[in-house]
Amino acid sequence: MAYLKRSSPTLKETLLKIYRAEKPIEIDQHFYEFGSIQYHIKCSVLDSNIVYISTSTLLETQGTVMSNEILSDIYEVIKNIAVGVIDIVDPPRLGFQLTLKLHLDNIPRGKEAIKIITKISEIQALILSSQLKEMLKRLNFQDNSQAMNNNNNNWPIRIVYHPSEPFYVFRQPEKITAVFPMNFKDDSDVVIAMSFFQELVEVGSQKEIEKAPQCSWSPVPPFQLRGEPVQDLTTNAGFVSFDITSRHVEGKRLDKTVWNLLNFYAYVKYHIKCSRGYIQRRMRKRMDSLVKLNNTRLEEEAPQKENGRCKYVKELVKVPKGKLMMQQRCKDMTRRVRISKFRIKINGCARFRFNQR
């Protein structure tokens, strides 16, 4: 997976630490980024002005470009970042693809030093993008007849920058199609991603951005990917495709197009993460408002005490006099009716029986 920022934050921070150190420091650091990119930085106290940087990434490519190989033209680009500051060590450090020797004493002071160190920390991004640039250059848009006669140009090229995130590039008449198989672990991520892909396709069909690469989504892979590994074609969020024309790879647009393709997986994950955070914030805000509303209702319904006595009891005591008299009369009438229903027996006068009414 490529990253949204070109510069490596850890590499940049370490180089600035060495450059700004008042006393010589010794560093022998080995770290990874995004699971597949590794760096090694070495600096000795005996020669603090020399720093060795080794880098390597997982490059598995099927087709026109060999895997795990740095393109020859990239060396000149790296040297031109800062003339007199960067030297390429040949052979590189064991287990790495590229090793650079930095002369810190040749770096100018001031703001220019930060710019040079930032560009040096972008070396890995330069290597990643150069591979896809070379593919787009070799897949010629103009010579369509030659491309149609040569069937090898129509074969899909499998590009892997992360073991679990491969994507494919293949040629079609007058365009190149990049296909991204989308797979997510959580079901909630699948729902958010599907809605995002739908909006992406709808926005891409508008006239305002018709010059951008055409985006499409399909639950099944394109027929050009038949015969590819089953694990790559087994997805739960479908396949997203971008159609790249010759207009998108002209001049400076080539670098921007390549970088956007490399960061598509990272951008989708970033969008899902932001969407989940937004939904959770809305849910917490809604829950807080419901709790406050419920507490307000309880306070309004709770009995209020005045002078140690409950307000409800006081209201019950305050009964109008007319109602009291009516209640008393009803009680008397009820008592008389009950008495009239029972016979009263008097001892010694068993033969006399009467009813009290």
N, C-alpha and C positions, 0 to 999 in steps of 0.2 A: 504494500500500500504506500503510495506517495503521500506527501504531507502538504497541507495548505500553504505553509510558509516554506520558501526555498531554503533558507538557512537552517542549519542544525542548531537548536538552542544550546545543547550541552557543549558542542564543539566551539561555538562562538564564545560562550561564557568561560570555557577553559583557556582559550587563546587570549582573551582579554585579561584574564587573571595572570597569565605568564607575562604578558606584555607590560602590564601596569605594576608588576611586583617591584618593590624597591630593592629587595635582596634576591639573589638567584634562588630558585626553588627547583626541586627535583620532582618530576611527575612521570609516572608509568601507569597510565589509565587505559582500561579496555571496557567499552560499554556498547550496548545495542540500542537501536531505535526501531520501533514498529515491528519488532520481531525478526526482521530479515536484513537490516542494515547494521553493520558493525564498524566501529572505529577503534583505533589504538593511537594514543598520543604518548610520546616519550620526550622528555626534556631532562638534561643532566645539569648538575650544579657546576661541573667543570667547564661546560660550554653552554652558558645560558642563552646565547643568541641563536642557537640552532635547535629547532623543534622538528621532530619527525611525526608525520600524520599518515596513518595507513587506513584505508577504507575498503569495504567489500560489501556487495549486495547480492541477492539471489536473482540472477538473470537466466531464466529458462525460456528460450525462444525457439520456435520451430519454424523453419522456412528460410528466409533470405539472410538472416543474421545468426551467427553462431552464438551459442549460449556461453555465459561466463567469460566474455571477451570484451575488453574495452576497445572501442573503435579508434583507429589510428589518428583520425583528424581531431580527436578530442584533446590530445596532448598539446597541440598548438594553442587551442583555446584556453587550456589551463595555464600555460606559460604566459600568455598575454594578459592574464588577470593582473599581475604585478611583475613587470620585468625586473629581474635582478633579485626578486624575493623568493620565487618558487623554482625549485629544481625537482625534476622527476627522477626518482631512484630506480635503477634497473639492475637486477631484478627486484621486484617489490618484496616486502616482508612476507615470510612464509604464512600461507593461509589467507592472504589478502590479494586484491586485484590491482591496487594502486598505492604507492608510497610516495609522499611528497617531503621534500626537505625545505624548511622555511628559514630564511635569514632575517631574523627580527630586527637586526641592526640596520637593515636597508629600508625598513618601513618608515616613511616620513611621519613626523609628529603632528598632533592635532586631529582634526576631524577626518583627514585623509586616512589616518591609520585605522579608524573604525570602519570606514568604507571598505578598505582592503581586507580586513579580517572578516567582515561580513561576506564578501565575495568568496573568500577562501572556505568559509563554512557552507557555501552553496555548491561545493564540488560534487557531492553525491547527487544532488538534484540535476546538475549538469550532465552527469553520466547517465542517469535514468532517462532524461528527455532526449539525449543524443541518439539512443537506440531507436526510439520511435520516430524521430526525425529522419533517420537514415531509411527506415521502412517507407515512410511517406514519399521520400525523394525517389526511391527505387521503383515504387509503384507509380509509374508515369501516367499522368492524366491525359496528356496530349496525344500520345501515340496509341490510339484505341485499336487500330488494326493489328499492330504487333502484339498488343496485350490479348486480343481475342485469339490470335493464332497460337500464342504460347499459353497453354493451359496451366502451367505452373504458377503464373501470376494470379490466377483465380483461386488458388488454394488458400484456405484460411490459415492465418499465422497466429499461433497461440503465444500470448505474452503473459509472463508470470513475474510480478514484482513482490507478491506475497503468496505463500503456499495455498491459502484458501481463497484467493481472489484473482483468478485468471480472467483475461478477456481476449477476444478474438478480433482480428482485423483481416478483411478480405476485400478483393477488388470486384467492382461491378462496372458496367458501362457508364463512363463519365463521372464516376464517384467511387469513394472508398467507404465501406461500412464498418463501424466499430460496434461490437456486440458485447454487452456486459451481462453475464448471468448473475442474478440477484438472489442471494440466500441469506436468511436471518434465523437466529436461534429462537427469539421470543415472538410469540404470536402478536403481541402489541406492536412490535417493530414492523411486522409484515403489514398490518393495517395502516400505519402511518406512512410507510414507504409506498404502498399502493395508491393512496390518495395523493402523495407527492408526485408520483409518476403520471397520474392522470392529469394533474394541473400542469405538469411540464409539457405534456403532449398538447393540451389545449392552448397554452400560452404560445407554444412554438408554431401553431397554425395561424396566428394573428399576422396581419400585414405589417405591423410596426417592426417586427423582428423576423421578417421573412429571410433576411440575409444570414441569419444564424444557422448552424447545422440543423437539419430536420431531425426531430426526435420522434421515435415510435416505440410502442410497448406491445408485447405479445406474450401470452402465457406459454407458448410453445417455441422452441428454438427455430431459427431459419433453416431452410433445407440445405444451405451451404455448410452447416455444421454437422451434417451426417457423417458418422464414423469417428467423431471425437470422443474422448473419455466420458463414460456415463456419469461419473461423479461431478463433472463440470456441467452437464446438461440437466442434472436433477436439482431443481430449485423450487422454492415455495413463494417466490415473488415475481416470477416471469423473467423476461429478457428485455433489456433496454438497448435500443440501437440508435446510432447517430450516423447520418449520411454526410460525409465530408467531400466537398467539391474542390476544384482547383482554386477557387476564390479564397478558400479558408487556409491555404498553405502558401500563399504568395507573400514574399517579403517577411516583415515582422509578424504577420499573422500566424506563421508556422509555429513559432515558439509559444504563442498564446494558445493555439489549438492543441498542441501536444501537451502542454501543462494542464489544461482543463481535462483532457482525456485521462491523464495519469491520476488526477485528483478526484475523479468522479466518485469512486468508492468512498473516499474520505469525506467528500462533500455530502453524500447521502447519509452517512453515519452522523455527521455533524448536524444535519437537518433533523434527523430522528431524535438525537439527544436534546436539541433545543426544543423540539415539539413536546417531548415528554416532560421536560422541565416546565414549559409553559402550562401544560395541562395540569400538572401537579400543583403549580402555584394557584391556578384558578380553582381547583378543588379545595385547597386549603382556605382560600379566601371565602369561598362559598360556605364551607363548613363553619368558619368563624362567624360569618353573618347569621347563619341559622342558630348557632349557640347563643349569640347575643339576643336574637329575637325571642328565643325560648326563655332566656333568663328574664327578659322584660315582661313577658306574659306571666311568668310565675310571680314576679314582684307585684304586678297589678292584681292578680287573683288571691294573693296571700292575705289573711286577715290582719288588720292593723290594730294595735293595742293603744287604748287611751286611758291613762291613769290606772294602769295595771289590769284593766278589764278589756275583754275582747270586743271589738266593734260590732261583730255580728250578734253577740249576746245582748249588747245594749240596744240594738235595733229590734230584737225580738221582744225585749221588755217594753219598749215604747209602742204599745198597742192602743189604738183609740178606745175610748170608754164605751161607745156604742157597740163595738165588737165584743168587748168584755161582757156586757149585759146580755147580748144575744147568746154567747157561749154558755153563760150561767143558766139561762132559761132552758137551753137545749139539754144541759146536764140534768136539771130537775125533771124535765119531762121524760127523759130516758130512765131515770131512777123510778119514777112512778109506774111507767109501763112494765118494768121488770118486776116490781112488787105485785102488780095486779095479776100476773101470770101464775103465781104460786098460792096454794091454799094454806091458811094458817089454822093449826089445830090447837084447841084449849083443853087442858086436862080437866076431866069431870064433866065436861059438856060435849061429849063425843057425839051426842045425837043432834047437836046444833052445829051446823056447818054454814059458814058464810064466806063470801069473797070480799076482800077489801079492794075497792076500786079507787 
